[in-house]
């Protein structure tokens, strides 16, 4: 279970970095629905912590770390619920 939580936390750490890379690579792209979605909607869907950032250097580091904590805690809670459901005897 610990390995799964760490794996999901690592994904949570990498998602803001990938979203930032997408935004930088599409900086001068033509305005379209797809570009609008990738630059202005997708980061907020995948990284809810992105809302807290204000562009300072602190948030450049804090957003990936907080997103990793968020993803890891959700994975931990999910695995706890699933393991609890497996251990409950059925009423038959």
FENFENNOR-V330127 format. One record per backbone hydrogen bond with DSSP energy under -0.5 kcal/mol. NH is the residue of the N-H (numbers start at 1). CO is the residue of the C=O. E is the energy in kcal/mol with one decimal. If there is no record, write none. Layout:
# FENFENNOR-V330127
nh->(NH/NH)
co->(CO/CO)
e->(E/E)
This chain:
# FENFENNOR-V330127
nh->(5/6/7/8/9/10/11/12/13/14/15/16/17/18/19/20/21/22/23/24/25/26/27/29/36/37/38/39/40/41/41/42/45/46/47/50/51/52/53/53/60/61/61/62/63/65/66/67/68/69/70/71/72/73/74/75/76/77/78/79/80/81/82/83/84/85/86/87/88/92)
co->(1/2/3/4/5/6/7/8/9/10/11/12/13/14/15/16/17/18/19/20/21/22/24/26/32/33/34/35/36/36/37/37/41/42/43/47/48/49/49/50/56/57/58/58/59/61/62/63/64/65/66/67/68/69/70/71/72/73/74/75/76/77/78/79/80/81/82/83/84/90)
e->(-2.1/-2.2/-2.1/-2.4/-2.3/-2.1/-1.9/-2.3/-1.7/-1.9/-2.1/-0.7/-0.6/-2.5/-2.6/-2.3/-2.1/-2.3/-2.2/-2.4/-2.4/-1.7/-1.1/-1.1/-2.5/-2.3/-2.6/-2.3/-2.4/-0.6/-1.5/-2.9/-1.4/-2.7/-2.3/-2.2/-1.1/-1.8/-0.5/-0.9/-1.1/-0.9/-0.9/-2.5/-2.1/-1.4/-3.2/-2.4/-2.2/-2.1/-2.4/-2.8/-2.6/-2.5/-2.2/-2.3/-2.4/-2.5/-2.5/-2.6/-2.2/-2.3/-2.5/-2.5/-2.2/-2.3/-1.6/-1.3/-0.9/-1.2)
